[in-house]
């Protein structure tokens, strides 16, 4: 069942289909399909309008007064809403700030400081570069050792094999950026906690795509970005989560004025703000936060469970099309076939993936390439339709079948 | 000469007066005068238009392709232009990124690492809170000692008194955020360098207001914000400068993928990018950078020397009005009277400044209050007129003269 009629039936039955209208139409008529929402989500109409209003009124009318009237509260307010809608996090534990890299540096330093005497950080060799680089940087500066998990698809038993009384922190991605494999966040968190270590979860490839249950799992720390499935905009600020049980003690080294208890007190000494706010450093990025706020609001309206259900259906649809059309052309599915273990994209491997990716992009099929041989088909349930996916894979079939 | 006719004459002769039209008009009719551009500059019309275009076309049309086509180059491209227009910095040494706090953390860590064996960081007790807090945080984490300069208005001799063979880095603000006193950047830099230490300059209150000559002075590191005199927008990204002579060796601990030599190589090890780019960490904030780019472009058009000349003239105008109208009401000028030592704002002290500030703001005179008793009158040469300043000080005279 890979017919156009089937695609149209799936779209007709899709409860989330009307959400496509909430996005700015793609102004480039050459785009056949946008399947890279897992790298950069599309702009919401509401974000465009909000930016206009923000510049004209909040910034251009209320001027400096907007800081007290609304902007200073945004990192926590948006964080709380994001926590409620997407992270399974009660209020007061999530804050919007900085980039994912900076947030990860902060929480990793915070985590390690909470486990003095333990001298190992665990991560995996297939983790996203920023995560691996930061683990190595923090380990080097503090004299700790990195314990590497070699598996590309990290299972609880892989974590069990390298954690113990020396483990300070375990840094893992919830969804693998290449294969889309979902790690068992609850089981791994429990396992690490039982051994006295702390978990630092990178949610970049899961937030806004699959439900996350940080509080229920008892996760310690988490970070993630907002410009993928949350559609917040290029380089929009990231978020970090610190479980409330650490709030009395945790600290982070970038002690800017926004993390101080009395920001405008200009005090002689840094006294950290109570709770999550001490994770802030500099002045919050207001334009970027507007995109996060709108993205989270739209997700709240759609509901993360409906988003997840559609992501699963879109994933299955890609698998059906790939099996029928692309397998004969040398493509191989690199993502889990089990729906419960597959995140919001499907990766197809092909020996000629790098060249093919360029040809596809030149022909309006916007996927992305990940070394060495992966073509990622990103499925963004609020914007991606079944017919769009079919049109894209049809083009892949056509272009991959052509002589070079 | 404090007459309205004199204000009008000054405005008529002001070469920069036409630049007021380049800004979004203040949409709140209750605003009598906006004298807080030193905290938050006003929005440019070009920024509003650029954001519209960015969302609709760069983000909504080119989608992910905009990263390679334009966005990835922006941190350096805008940094170079900022360096040329405002910092006296040759290309390749300035980059737009993060917040001032995060940038300061990075360059301070970088500076200290370049002076192993030296165990002191120097700063002053009147420095901006973020600067003091970060100096203390970095000192604590690395086991260094902070040497405090007690003077509120730091002179070369004050620096000389606390620097020596143990000095790793000296962290000072170019313009004091309370008094607007200008530090002698060239003399202090030379002095510190002669003693083998490194300078870290905070340019938040000077960039875009007074010419800075980092290369000529031989400064080592600098950071600054863009949302004040550069009018880049609330929480717009900051910048950092690393003198080229340190590029071969400097490092910073937040080793995110954007600072790696091959960002999309997904390499096993972090290899820092050559030059200033290794100062980056996470994904650059595109919406915020658009405001920086427009702000820098407008400054280039106006010219920093004309901006400085008008800032001086506006400062003198405030002093004349304050001497004639406000001194009798118990106000005292807390900023240097010497034009060469006064930055882009004038601070007036008054025992009742906190209450008065609230009354002023409620009456549409937007100044800001800085503890314990300072009212800052911010002078933003591209938007502030002489009649606006006169109207504001007239209101201050009237409101301060009223019984409580």
Interface residues (C-beta under 8 A of the other chain):
Chain A: X24 X25 X26 X27 X28 X31 X34 X36 X39 X40 X42 X43 X47 X48 X51 X52 X55 X56 X57 X59 X60 X61 X62 X63 X64 X65 X66 X67 X71 X98 X99 X100 X101 X102 X104 X105 X125 X128 X129 X130 X132 X133 X134 X136 X137 X138 X141 X225 X227 X233 X234 X235 X236 X237 X238 X253 X254 X255 X256 X257 X258 X260 X264 X265 X266 X267 X268 X269 X270 X281 X282 X283 X284 X285 X286 X287 X288 X289 X291 X361 X366 X368 X370 X371
Chain B: X23 X24 X25 X26 X27 X28 X31 X34 X36 X39 X40 X42 X43 X47 X48 X51 X52 X55 X56 X57 X59 X60 X61 X62 X63 X64 X65 X66 X67 X71 X98 X99 X100 X101 X102 X104 X105 X125 X128 X129 X130 X132 X133 X134 X136 X137 X138 X141 X225 X227 X233 X234 X235 X236 X237 X238 X253 X254 X255 X256 X257 X258 X260 X264 X265 X266 X267 X268 X269 X270 X281 X282 X283 X284 X285 X286 X287 X288 X289 X291 X361 X366 X368 X370 X371
